[in-house]
Amino acid sequence: MDVHPNGSGRLAHLLDRQKQLDALVATEKIRLSKKRTRANARFFVALGQEVSKAAEQSPQFQLMVRQTLDGLGISDPATRRVLTERGFLS
């Protein structure tokens, strides 16, 4: 109950509630971002597995993937090494 005649208690309460809601919104945004990141990771793992399987079965497809990856100019040494070892980079 607001005991202040000019309503300052109510305003303080509303400002405090706004801070609480802002914190809840920020927490939810972080949660959704992490969820999206996990979903993307699952997608790329599944995609990579399927592309690898298809390339094992089709030399033409493996050549097409290799040419595409060569054209990307992958600069990360670890990524280049893994892809080269698996025959996906020249």
C-alpha positions in Angstrom: 0.0 0.0 0.0 1.3 3.4 -0.9 1.6 5.6 2.1 3.2 8.5 0.2 0.8 11.1 -0.9 2.6 11.8 -4.2 2.7 8.1 -5.3 6.5 7.7 -5.0 6.1 4.3 -3.3 4.0 2.9 -6.2 6.6 4.3 -8.7 9.4 2.7 -6.8 7.6 -0.6 -6.7 6.9 -0.5 -10.5 10.5 0.4 -11.2 11.7 -2.6 -9.1 9.2 -4.8 -11.0 10.5 -3.5 -14.3 14.1 -4.5 -13.2 12.9 -7.9 -12.3 11.1 -8.4 -15.7 14.2 -7.1 -17.6 16.3 -9.7 -15.8 13.8 -12.4 -16.7 13.8 -11.3 -20.3 17.6 -11.3 -20.5 17.7 -14.8 -18.9 15.1 -16.1 -21.4 17.1 -14.6 -24.3 20.2 -16.4 -23.1 18.3 -19.7 -22.7 16.9 -19.4 -26.3 20.3 -18.6 -27.7 21.9 -21.6 -26.1 19.0 -23.8 -27.3 19.5 -22.5 -30.8 23.2 -23.1 -30.6 22.6 -26.7 -29.5 20.1 -27.3 -32.3 22.5 -25.9 -34.9 25.3 -28.2 -33.6 23.0 -31.2 -33.8 22.1 -30.2 -37.4 25.7 -29.8 -38.5 26.7 -33.1 -37.0 23.9 -34.9 -38.8 24.6 -33.0 -42.0 28.3 -33.9 -41.8 27.6 -37.6 -41.2 25.2 -37.8 -44.1 27.6 -36.0 -46.5 30.4 -38.3 -45.4 28.3 -41.4 -46.0 27.2 -40.2 -49.4 30.8 -39.3 -50.4 32.0 -42.8 -49.3 29.4 -44.3 -51.7 30.0 -41.9 -54.6 33.4 -40.8 -55.8 31.8 -38.2 -58.0 30.0 -36.7 -55.0 33.3 -36.8 -53.0 35.0 -34.9 -55.9 32.2 -32.3 -55.9 32.5 -31.8 -52.1 36.3 -31.6 -52.4 36.1 -29.0 -55.1 33.6 -27.0 -53.1 35.7 -27.1 -49.9 38.9 -26.2 -51.9 37.1 -23.2 -53.2 36.2 -22.0 -49.7 39.8 -21.3 -48.7 39.6 -22.9 -45.3 42.5 -21.4 -43.3 42.2 -23.1 -39.9 45.1 -25.6 -39.8 43.2 -28.2 -37.6 40.2 -28.1 -39.9 42.3 -28.4 -43.0 44.2 -31.4 -41.5 41.1 -33.3 -40.6 39.5 -32.7 -44.0 42.7 -33.6 -45.8 43.1 -36.8 -43.9 39.5 -37.8 -44.8 40.1 -36.9 -48.5 37.8 -33.9 -48.5 40.6 -31.4 -49.3 43.4 -31.6 -51.8 
